[in-house]
Amino acid sequence: MPEKIIDFIKAKEIMADKIARLDVTAKPSVFRIEIKIKPIDLIDWLEVQNSVVKIYGVNQDNTAAIAGIGEALRVHAGKIDDFAYVFKQLRSYLTPQYPYMQWYGGFCFDDSHLDSHWKNFGAYRFVLPRFELARDGNKIIFCCNLIGELLESVREDILKELHCIQVNPKSSKNVFTTFSRKDLPSKEQWNHNISTVLNGIKIGNYKKIVLARKTVLKFSKRVNPFEIFRELYKVTPNSYHFYFQFEGTIFLGASPERLYRRQGRKILSEAIAGTSPRGKTARQDKVYKVRLFNSSKNNLEHQFVVTAIKNRLGPLCVKLHNKQKPQVISIGNGHHLMTPFEGDINGNVSDEDILKTLHPTPAVAGTPQDKALAVVRRLERFSRGWYAGPLGYVGLDWTEFVVGIRSALIKGKEMSVYAGAGIVQGSKSKEEWLEVENKISNFIKVIK
């Protein structure tokens, strides 16, 4: 007889009963309760919950998504001393008994380049949500994660959290207030930075540098991040959408770029670099795609990323394949050159090996890596924080990280939008400014 799928109200009642009856003496000290429920809008549900921690993520084709609130457990720090130490902590709580349990979180771009704006995020932060909704296709499960000794006082607190979960989501109104804008760096400083980079390329100090901009928008009223997120979702199809809210600060975005996905020994990665805007008509759009594909400047920028992934990932793999020529992908307001990679990693290779080898790629830093990072730290007068850092999930025998680009940090009445451009031989300051302007336009669109 098939398992009955129930509505969320009934699921809350069953969840409360299961938590109340859970044997506190049982081992191990990791528990997870899963209940199948009828379809529900995850973003609407997440918005109305009264929790200081909220997490949302959905894949490119919208076939899988999660929404989580609260923290059953957190792993975080202000510095990344060792990727292996981080993953060791995460793995210690994952068990075959609960194959769908996953950690959600991310790492900063560069832990030597953080500021107070990113205090709640730190150099890394991963969370096992207290409660979560997980969607696979049209199937949804309502989950509760319980870690450690389940004392009666703890049980009571969890039941109170469950009782406070809202059942009937309310849609918010898309009303945006007036705002002021400040670009960091200014256009004048940007021109100076580009000139500095191009001179360094000319004399052979490096081959490519990715420079970012931070555009600070200050509103007359407090920003509702979910209004921004919903509208961003509409104008950025075929992207990884993410939302991290930690104690009143929100980092959200729509990234086109996967860093890597590992399933057992199988690994997928991709090089995305080289950009052009979308055309206003189908005919113009096709022209832009052809120009991008044939652009020597964009192909040079793209090839640096392809070569780096080959050189870095290749030694970790038994075999690694990529297409010889890039394809053009169309995402929201831009076209990009993309080369997919697929391979089998060596038996002794771990996620920490992959992550420290791949991040940061020339798509977000430049090449060679050490020199590129030094230039970024010197010229960018703001902290990237989690912008361009690896964001994703870690499961029992699978991991996926995307690159946290096309993103914004929101707190109170202020939203800071981040985007960058790759500078190579042949780059022009005005064109690179316009490229970044096009990338942040998705955020500007949704607030006007």
C-alpha positions in Angstrom: 0.0 0.0 0.0 1.5 3.4 -1.0 2.5 5.8 1.7 0.0 8.5 2.2 1.1 12.1 1.4 -0.3 14.6 3.8 -0.7 18.4 4.0 1.7 20.5 6.0 -0.7 21.1 9.0 -1.1 17.3 9.5 2.7 16.9 9.0 3.3 19.3 11.9 1.1 17.2 14.2 2.9 14.0 13.2 6.3 15.6 13.5 5.4 16.8 17.1 4.3 13.3 18.0 7.5 11.7 16.6 9.7 14.2 18.5 7.8 13.7 21.7 8.1 9.9 21.4 11.8 9.8 20.3 13.9 7.6 22.6 16.4 10.0 24.3 18.7 7.1 25.1 19.0 5.8 21.6 22.3 5.9 19.7 23.8 7.4 17.6 23.2 11.0 18.8 22.2 12.0 15.2 18.4 11.8 14.5 16.4 12.8 11.5 12.7 12.7 11.0 11.3 12.8 7.5 7.6 13.1 6.5 6.3 13.3 2.9 4.0 16.2 2.3 1.8 17.7 -0.4 3.5 20.4 -2.7 4.1 23.7 -1.1 6.0 26.8 -2.3 9.3 26.8 -0.5 10.1 30.5 -0.9 6.7 31.6 0.4 7.0 29.2 3.3 10.5 30.4 4.1 9.6 34.1 4.1 7.0 33.9 6.8 9.0 31.8 9.3 10.3 33.6 12.4 13.9 32.4 12.4 17.2 34.2 12.4 18.7 31.5 10.2 17.1 30.8 6.8 18.6 28.9 3.9 17.4 28.3 0.4 18.9 26.7 -2.7 17.7 25.4 -6.0 19.6 23.8 -9.0 19.8 25.2 -12.5 16.8 23.4 -14.0 14.6 23.8 -10.9 14.3 20.0 -10.3 15.7 20.0 -6.7 15.4 22.6 -4.0 15.7 23.0 -0.2 14.5 25.6 2.3 15.8 25.4 5.9 15.2 27.3 9.2 17.1 27.3 12.4 20.3 25.4 13.3 20.5 21.9 14.7 24.2 22.3 14.4 26.7 24.8 13.0 30.3 24.6 11.9 32.0 27.9 11.3 35.1 30.0 12.0 36.7 33.3 11.1 39.7 31.7 9.2 40.2 28.7 7.0 43.2 27.0 8.5 42.6 23.8 6.8 39.9 22.6 4.4 40.4 19.0 5.7 39.5 20.1 9.2 36.3 21.6 8.0 35.2 18.5 6.0 36.2 16.2 8.9 33.7 18.0 11.1 31.0 17.8 8.5 31.5 14.2 7.8 31.4 13.2 11.4 27.7 13.8 11.5 26.7 12.2 8.2 25.5 8.6 8.4 24.0 6.0 5.9 21.1 5.8 8.3 20.0 9.2 7.0 21.1 9.4 3.4 19.3 12.6 2.6 20.8 14.7 5.4 23.1 17.5 4.1 25.0 20.4 5.3 24.4 23.8 3.6 26.8 26.7 3.6 29.9 28.1 2.0 33.4 29.6 2.2 34.6 33.2 1.7 36.6 34.1 -1.4 39.7 34.9 0.6 39.9 34.8 4.4 42.6 37.4 4.5 40.3 39.9 2.9 37.2 40.0 5.2 35.5 42.9 7.0 32.7 43.5 9.5 29.9 43.3 6.9 30.6 39.6 6.7 30.8 39.0 10.5 27.8 36.6 10.6 29.2 34.6 7.7 32.8 34.3 8.7 35.5 32.5 6.6 33.0 29.6 6.4 29.7 28.6 7.9 27.8 25.3 7.4 24.5 24.5 8.9 22.3 21.5 9.5 18.9 23.2 9.6 16.6 22.4 12.5 13.7 22.1 10.1 13.8 21.9 6.3 11.7 21.3 3.3 13.4 19.3 0.6 12.0 19.0 -2.9 12.9 16.5 -5.6 10.8 17.1 -8.7 7.3 17.4 -7.3 8.0 15.3 -4.2 8.6 17.2 -0.9 9.6 16.0 2.5 9.4 17.9 5.8 12.4 17.2 7.9 13.7 17.7 11.5 17.4 17.3 12.4 18.3 16.5 16.0 21.9 16.4 17.1 23.4 15.4 20.4 21.7 14.3 23.7 18.0 15.0 23.6 17.4 16.3 27.1 13.8 17.1 28.0 14.6 20.8 28.1 16.0 20.5 24.6 13.0 18.5 23.4 10.7 21.2 24.7 12.5 23.9 22.9 12.4 22.0 19.6 8.7 21.4 20.0 8.2 25.2 20.7 10.1 25.9 17.5 7.9 23.5 15.6 4.8 25.0 17.0 5.9 28.5 15.8 6.3 27.3 12.2 3.8 29.2 10.0 1.5 27.0 7.9 -0.2 29.4 5.6 2.4 31.5 3.7 1.4 35.0 2.6 2.8 36.5 -0.6 4.5 39.9 -0.2 3.9 42.9 -2.3 6.6 44.0 -4.7 6.9 47.6 -3.6 10.4 49.1 -3.7 11.4 52.5 -2.3 13.7 55.1 -3.6 17.4 54.5 -3.3 20.8 56.1 -3.7 23.7 54.4 -5.4 27.5 54.4 -4.9 30.0 52.4 -6.9 33.2 51.0 -5.4 35.5 51.7 -7.1 34.3 54.9 -8.8 34.5 54.9 -12.6 37.7 57.1 -12.4 39.3 54.6 -10.0 38.1 51.7 -12.1 39.9 53.2 -15.2 43.0 53.6 -13.1 42.8 50.0 -11.9 42.3 48.6 -15.4 45.3 50.6 -16.7 47.4 49.2 -13.8 46.4 45.6 -14.7 47.0 46.1 -18.4 50.4 47.4 -17.7 51.2 44.4 -15.6 50.0 42.1 -18.3 52.1 43.9 -20.9 55.3 43.4 -19.0 54.5 39.8 -18.2 53.7 39.9 -14.5 50.4 38.0 -15.0 48.1 37.0 -17.8 44.6 37.7 -16.4 43.1 39.6 -13.4 39.5 39.5 -12.4 38.4 42.8 -10.9 35.1 43.2 -9.1 32.9 46.1 -8.3 30.7 46.6 -5.3 27.6 48.8 -5.9 26.0 50.0 -2.7 22.3 50.8 -2.9 20.7 52.6 0.1 16.9 52.6 0.4 14.6 54.9 2.3 13.0 51.9 4.0 14.1 48.5 5.2 14.6 46.0 2.3 12.5 42.9 2.1 15.0 40.4 0.8 12.4 38.0 -0.4 10.9 40.6 -2.7 14.4 41.0 -4.3 14.9 37.3 -4.4 11.5 36.5 -6.1 12.1 39.1 -8.8 15.7 38.0 -9.3 14.4 34.5 -9.8 12.1 35.6 -12.6 14.8 37.4 -14.6 17.6 34.8 -14.1 16.6 31.5 -15.6 19.0 28.6 -15.9 20.9 29.7 -12.8 21.7 28.3 -9.3 19.7 30.5 -6.9 20.8 30.7 -3.3 19.7 32.5 -0.1 21.6 32.6 3.2 20.3 34.6 6.1 22.4 34.6 9.2 21.2 36.9 12.1 19.8 39.7 10.0 22.3 39.7 7.2 21.4 38.1 3.9 23.5 36.9 1.0 21.6 35.9 -2.1 22.2 35.5 -5.8 21.8 33.7 -9.1 25.0 32.1 -10.2 25.5 30.6 -13.6 28.7 28.7 -12.6 29.2 25.4 -11.0 32.6 24.9 -9.3 32.2 21.1 -9.1 29.8 18.4 -8.3 31.0 15.0 -7.0 28.8 11.9 -6.8 30.9 9.1 -5.5 34.0 9.0 -7.8 32.3 10.9 -10.6 33.0 14.6 -10.9 31.6 17.4 -13.1 33.0 20.9 -13.4 32.8 23.7 -15.9 34.8 26.7 -17.2 32.6 29.8 -17.6 34.4 33.0 -18.8 33.8 35.3 -21.7 30.6 37.4 -21.7 28.3 39.4 -24.0 24.9 41.0 -23.4 21.7 39.7 -24.8 20.1 41.3 -27.9 16.8 43.0 -27.8 15.5 40.9 -30.7 16.0 37.3 -31.6 18.1 38.3 -34.6 20.3 40.7 -32.6 20.7 38.0 -29.9 22.0 35.6 -32.4 24.5 38.2 -33.7 25.8 38.7 -30.1 26.2 34.9 -29.7 28.2 34.6 -32.9 30.4 37.6 -32.0 31.1 36.1 -28.5 32.0 32.7 -30.0 34.4 34.3 -32.5 35.8 37.0 -30.1 39.6 36.5 -29.7 39.6 38.5 -26.4 36.8 36.5 -24.9 38.2 33.2 -26.1 41.6 34.1 -24.6 39.9 34.9 -21.3 38.0 31.6 -21.4 41.0 29.5 -22.4 42.8 30.6 -19.2 40.0 29.0 -17.2 39.9 25.8 -19.3 43.7 25.4 -19.0 43.6 26.0 -15.2 40.9 23.4 -14.6 42.7 20.9 -16.8 46.0 21.4 -15.0 44.5 21.5 -11.5 41.8 18.8 -11.7 43.6 16.5 -14.1 46.2 15.1 -11.6 43.3 14.3 -9.2 41.5 12.2 -11.8 41.9 8.7 -13.4 40.4 10.3 -16.4 39.1 13.8 -17.3 37.3 14.9 -20.5 36.3 18.3 -21.9 35.0 19.5 -25.2 37.6 21.1 -27.5 35.5 24.1 -28.2 33.4 26.1 -25.8 29.6 26.4 -26.2 27.6 29.5 -25.8 25.1 29.4 -23.0 22.4 32.1 -22.5 21.5 33.0 -18.9 19.1 35.9 -18.1 20.7 39.1 -19.4 24.0 37.6 -20.8 25.7 35.0 -23.1 28.7 33.2 -21.8 31.4 30.8 -23.1 31.2 27.5 -21.3 33.3 24.3 -21.4 32.0 21.4 -19.4 34.4 18.8 -17.7 33.6 15.3 -16.7 35.8 12.7 -15.0 36.5 10.1 -12.4 38.6 11.1 -9.4 41.3 8.9 -7.9 40.2 6.7 -5.0 42.2 8.7 -2.4 41.0 12.2 -3.5 38.7 14.0 -1.1 36.5 17.1 -1.4 39.1 19.1 0.5 41.6 18.2 -2.2 39.3 19.2 -5.0 38.2 22.5 -3.3 41.7 23.7 -2.4 42.9 22.8 -5.9 40.1 24.5 -7.9 39.3 27.6 -5.8 39.7 30.3 -6.9 39.7 29.6 -10.6 40.9 32.2 -13.2 37.2 33.0 -13.8 37.0 34.8 -10.5 40.7 35.6 -9.6 43.0 35.5 -12.6 46.2 33.7 -13.5 48.7 32.9 -12.2 46.7 32.5 -9.0 49.1 33.8 -6.4 49.9 37.0 -8.3 46.2 37.5 -9.2 45.1 37.3 -5.6 47.8 39.8 -4.6 46.6 42.3 -7.3 42.9 41.9 -6.2 43.8 42.5 -2.6 45.7 45.6 -3.5 43.3 47.2 -6.0 39.9 46.3 -4.6 39.2 48.6 -1.7 36.4 46.4 -0.3 36.0 42.9 1.0 34.6 40.3 -1.3 33.4 38.2 1.6 31.4 35.3 0.3 31.2 36.9 -3.2 32.9 34.5 -5.7 33.4 32.0 -2.9 32.3 28.3 -3.0 28.7 27.8 -1.9 26.7 24.6 -1.7 26.0 21.4 0.1 27.8 18.4 1.5 26.1 15.0 1.7 27.1 11.5 2.6 28.8 10.7 -0.6 28.1 13.7 -2.8 29.1 17.4 -2.7 28.3 20.3 -4.9 29.6 23.8 -4.9 28.7 26.7 -7.1 30.6 30.0 -7.4 28.9 32.8 -5.5 28.8 35.4 -8.3 25.9 37.6 -9.5 25.1 38.2 -5.8 24.2 40.8 -3.2 24.5 41.3 0.5 21.5 42.8 2.3 21.2 44.3 5.7 18.6 46.7 6.9 18.1 49.5 4.4 21.3 48.7 2.4 22.0 46.2 -0.5 25.5 45.7 -1.9 25.6 44.1 -5.3 28.8 42.4 -6.5 30.0 41.5 -10.0 33.4 41.3 -11.8 35.1 41.2 -15.2 38.2 39.4 -16.5 40.9 41.6 -17.7 43.2 40.2 -20.3 45.3 41.6 -23.1 43.0 43.6 -25.4 40.5 44.5 -22.6 39.2 48.1 -22.6 38.2 49.9 -19.5 34.9 51.2 -20.8 33.8 47.8 -22.2 34.7 46.1 -18.9 32.7 48.7 -16.9 29.7 48.1 -19.2 30.1 44.3 -18.8 29.9 44.6 -15.0 27.0 47.1 -15.4 25.1 44.5 -17.4 25.8 41.8 -14.8 24.4 43.9 -11.9 21.4 45.1 -14.1 19.4 42.1 -12.9 19.4 43.6 -9.4 18.7 47.1 -10.7 15.8 45.9 -12.7 14.0 44.3 -9.8 14.0 47.4 -7.7 12.8 49.9 -10.3 
